[in-house]
């Protein structure tokens, strides 16, 4: 039994060896046949044989083309020698194979051979579209005939095609070589020579900070910390002020009233905030400050008295005269008839009561009668006051209504500390517009990093649209907390709010300002406003509408709007919660995040200065 199995195994082994031998023979025979066919096909056409023999001389490699940027082209003799190397004979013509990539050349040099009559008697379908077959037939004469008018165009075409040069890069290159001071003999062989000049340029220095990375977002092989690089705000502003081409075109001054609002100094933030505009004005030797309550004459009557609150001092763009931007305040007689109830009339008998509105009015300085003392009942009660306000009159869904006085956006003068500035120094107030965006540098992997950019609102809209006027503040590494990177930037903004002196043309000036806007997309804007993402139950950063009621056109926006001081109280309530479940409940109920944004450490209104598109038009 054992011998039978052994004989059967030997027989099977011999059979496998015979099969393997026959396969090797067939493969060797096939290779020889292919070589023989190649030799036959090569001998069929003498033209093809000549072209293949001169292929190496016709191919223009990248090393030869690079000689054009060196000093060898400075003389005509060197150019002639180069031309002789590139053009072997007078009958030379450009071979299209020179324009092909290495992969395409390898494919064309393969063993695939077409018969002579392979494409004869073949008709092209009427629906078939052909590409890369230009209908324009050029018959140029010269060294680059027949496809190019001259040899320079040919070399530029090869360079553009090989390195995929874009339109802007080629335009800059064309301007460089056509510059009257351009000297080809000064062009170095290596790009390293040019890059060495970086070391001697007066570039803005930046600081590096060690930032902890979240191990849940990064691979296990990543380091626990990484450096984040941040440019110092003070140095950027100093470079801007030392650049006359920028400084002379920037606007520093009071807000401007214009019917066509296209600049940031035409908006409410500039008009109201003491960080950007002026804070007081003298009228008949009486100082009027931002936030003061006044009485003024009606523009149509010299006897009718109106009430208002100063919310800004602006300059009319047409008359160049100062105007007072006032928020209109109503007495009982000026209320809509629907709101003239007996209860409100009885309240008038006990104390002088007024009602706030959302209407603004431009008042000339000679209309002002006097100042009055008014107590806003959501603020601390003053010792002396003439009137009090506890309601705001507004119109919603074509119906007059009232809301509590604490449901309002407080004027910046109520939360912005006024710092005394020396009258001897020229003052320059900067409006900062910070843009934050996260992006992925790789297409096939999630590796999001963040960019923090700065625009100066004192520049015109045309200037802000130019890429060169966008300044980089820092980068947020992958896996890092955005607040950790923003900490030094927040400290710089605080320093700007306090103000500092700077030398400009051998003179001392005072630099101040603050945060104007935070521009961002929807997710980043909600994060910097301290609001949950837009897909949450209350994911809007300007109102508290529920996600299921987004199509409710009758929603009372004034009653349901988010207000900075109200949201701050919600964050305090959330922080005082004892259990994790209670924190989650409050966070979901209010639609706020677990912690406020780090930008709340500077002077700003989180809901007005991190706006949607609608609010951008109003600011």
WOMO-V745156 format. One record per pair of residues at least 24 apart in sequence whose ideal C-beta (glycine too) atoms are under 7 Angstrom apart, sorted by the first residue. I is the first residue (numbers start at 0). GAP is how many residues later the second one is. Records with the same first field share a line. If there is no record, write none. Layout:
BEGIN
I = GAP / GAP
END
This chain:
BEGIN
33 = 77
36 = 76
37 = 73 / 75
40 = 72
53 = 34
56 = 31
57 = 37 / 40
58 = 39
59 = 26 / 38 / 98
61 = 100
64 = 90 / 93 / 94
67 = 87
68 = 118
69 = 117 / 119
70 = 114
72 = 111
73 = 110 / 111
82 = 60
86 = 56
92 = 52 / 53
93 = 50 / 53 / 60
98 = 62
203 = 27 / 31 / 32 / 35
204 = 30
205 = 24 / 25
206 = 25 / 281
208 = 279
210 = 266 / 269 / 273 / 274
211 = 272
212 = 264 / 266 / 267
213 = 265
216 = 262
217 = 260 / 261
221 = 257
225 = 251 / 254
227 = 246 / 247 / 248 / 249 / 252 / 257
228 = 245 / 246
229 = 243 / 244 / 255 / 258 / 259
230 = 241 / 242 / 243
231 = 260
232 = 256 / 259 / 260 / 263
233 = 258 / 261
235 = 218 / 235
236 = 193 / 274
237 = 264
239 = 216
240 = 261 / 263
248 = 211 / 214
249 = 206 / 208 / 209
250 = 207
251 = 176 / 177 / 206
253 = 24 / 59 / 60 / 61
254 = 57 / 59
255 = 58 / 59 / 61
256 = 57 / 58 / 59 / 60 / 66 / 105
257 = 59
261 = 199
262 = 197 / 198
263 = 167 / 193 / 252
266 = 352
267 = 350 / 351
268 = 247 / 340 / 350
269 = 161
270 = 41 / 43 / 54
271 = 39 / 40 / 139 / 140
272 = 139 / 143
273 = 138 / 139 / 142 / 144
274 = 141 / 154 / 222 / 238 / 239 / 328
275 = 153 / 155 / 237
276 = 35 / 36
277 = 35
278 = 139
280 = 32 / 41
282 = 82 / 85
287 = 83
289 = 123
290 = 120 / 122 / 123
291 = 79
292 = 78 / 79 / 81
293 = 32 / 74 / 76 / 77 / 78
294 = 74 / 75 / 77
295 = 67 / 71 / 72 / 73
296 = 70 / 72
298 = 68
304 = 64
306 = 24 / 47
307 = 53
310 = 100
321 = 43
322 = 39 / 40 / 41
323 = 39 / 41
324 = 35 / 37
325 = 34 / 35 / 37
326 = 29 / 33
327 = 29 / 31 / 33
328 = 25 / 26 / 27 / 28
329 = 24 / 25 / 27 / 63
334 = 58
335 = 64
337 = 62
338 = 54 / 61 / 63
350 = 37
351 = 34 / 35
352 = 34 / 35
353 = 33 / 35
354 = 34 / 36 / 37 / 38
355 = 33 / 36 / 49
356 = 35 / 36
357 = 36
375 = 29
376 = 28
377 = 27 / 28
393 = 164
395 = 160 / 162
396 = 157
402 = 155 / 156
406 = 152 / 156
407 = 155
408 = 154 / 196 / 199
409 = 154 / 155
414 = 188
415 = 187
418 = 79 / 80
420 = 78 / 89
421 = 88
424 = 83 / 84 / 85
425 = 83 / 84
426 = 83 / 85
427 = 81 / 83
428 = 83 / 84
429 = 26 / 28 / 66 / 81 / 83
430 = 25 / 26 / 27 / 82 / 85
431 = 25 / 61 / 81 / 82 / 83 / 84
432 = 24 / 83 / 84 / 86
433 = 81 / 84
434 = 84 / 85
435 = 84 / 88 / 92
436 = 83 / 84 / 87
437 = 86
446 = 31
447 = 30
448 = 26 / 27 / 28 / 29
449 = 25 / 26 / 32
450 = 24
451 = 24 / 37
456 = 59
482 = 115
485 = 112
486 = 111
489 = 108 / 111 / 112
492 = 109
493 = 108
496 = 105 / 106
513 = 88 / 89
514 = 84 / 87 / 89 / 94
515 = 93
516 = 92
517 = 81 / 91 / 92
524 = 85
526 = 70
527 = 69 / 71 / 82
528 = 68 / 77 / 78 / 81
529 = 37 / 41 / 62 / 63 / 66 / 67 / 76
530 = 60 / 61 / 62
531 = 59 / 60 / 61
535 = 55
536 = 51 / 54
537 = 52 / 53
538 = 52
540 = 66 / 69
541 = 65 / 70 / 73
543 = 47
561 = 45
562 = 44
563 = 41 / 42 / 43
566 = 25 / 39
570 = 25
END
